[in-house]
Amino acid sequence: MTAKLIDGKAIAAAKRLNMKTRVSQLRSEGLLPGLAVVLVGENPASKSYVKGKIRDCEEVGIHSELIRLPESVSEKELLDKISLLNQRDEIHGILVQLPLPKQISEEKVIQAISPEKDVDGFHPVNLGRMMTNQDCFVPCTPAGIMEMLKAINVSVTGKHAVIVGRSHIVGKPASQLFLNHSATVTICHSKTNPLSNYTKQADILVVAVGHSDLIHAEDIKPGAVVIDVGMNRNSEGKLVGDVAFDEVCQKAGFITPVPGGVGPMTRVMLLENTLKAAEKIVK
Ligand code: GUN
């Protein structure tokens, strides 16, 4: 393997250690940071993600509350719950785990969360602020990617960043964030043809599609930084990314593993956003 492995797990662990000090500082000022996590229904993946988020909070000393609602909950009941959380001073961050059941509009729910407590960074106010390069809550996965690059001393300025995927959660905000950091940005998606024409030009390649084996060695530039956001199960039930790791790692300069790459960074950035929300109160 020629590529250096970007150890998201270790970078995230170091960040959590540093956060413990920040939590102690806030506590000494009389403020206990608090995160409310709303989980609707019984989706096993959502349950597992939420469990991880609560555990992370416990590790760094952030107060967390899990609010569980049945699959049959009405949109109004959920919106009323969010309104109550918006009003509570001891809750600094609110996260409603997605996806939501079909009777509930995700858009309405996201917009009901106060932008000051929107630790997911999904509210249009925060997205608009990001567009105009103002201080805001940045969605956790794109924010985690930037933190990773900082941790390995890869500068983004002037680089060609190619983002594969245009989701609201990853691709679009990641593109904006790279642009804000003065990269030249290309956004690719399912209709981009041929995809490899673009990926081959990337100094930094971010792949967030959800298809295993989408990117092969022939699709990248030698020495590229490859960030794999994908989380797929292969035929053996093993967790794999969107990048054919075994071959791409022979040609890339840096590469993230799956698991242990972007995932832990996404989780830690939720804590970062919650701390940021709490720190704004004392500033
Ligand atoms: N479901 C999958 N990823 C996410 C995320 O980052 N935030 C929320 N709220 N739900 C998700």
Residues whose N, C-alpha, C, O or C-beta is under 5 A from the ligand:
A	BS01	GUN	L95 V96 Q97 L98 P99 D120
